[in-house]
Amino acid sequence: MNMIPVRSSAIDAIGYDVTTKQLAIKFINNPISYTFYNVPFQVFNELMAAPSKGAYYHKYIEGRYRG
């Protein structure tokens, strides 16, 4: 999965696999990428477009998808 660098104070890079619906997030203060499963493509698009990716992650992804 290709990771896309993003401008964020919390998130370093984001990746998405359309076939498996896996979302990968690498946080700035952690060397590990976290993978979330069964994430709709729309959620990935909204995350990428969000002015605050960290806030979007906490509101719409954290605790909602198996990781």
Secondary structure in CASP SS format (residue, H / E / C, confidence):
PFRMAT SS
TARGET T0000
AUTHOR 0000-0000-0000
METHOD secondary structure of the structure
MODEL  1
M C 1.00
N C 1.00
M E 1.00
I E 1.00
P E 1.00
V C 1.00
R C 1.00
S C 1.00
S C 1.00
A C 1.00
I E 1.00
D E 1.00
A E 1.00
I E 1.00
G E 1.00
Y E 1.00
D E 1.00
V C 1.00
T C 1.00
T C 1.00
K C 1.00
Q E 1.00
L E 1.00
A E 1.00
I E 1.00
K E 1.00
F E 1.00
I C 1.00
N C 1.00
N C 1.00
P C 1.00
I C 1.00
S E 1.00
Y E 1.00
T E 1.00
F E 1.00
Y C 1.00
N C 1.00
V C 1.00
P C 1.00
F H 1.00
Q H 1.00
V H 1.00
F H 1.00
N H 1.00
E H 1.00
L H 1.00
M H 1.00
A H 1.00
A C 1.00
P C 1.00
S C 1.00
K H 1.00
G H 1.00
A H 1.00
Y H 1.00
Y H 1.00
H H 1.00
K H 1.00
Y H 1.00
I H 1.00
E C 1.00
G C 1.00
R C 1.00
Y C 1.00
R C 1.00
G C 1.00
END
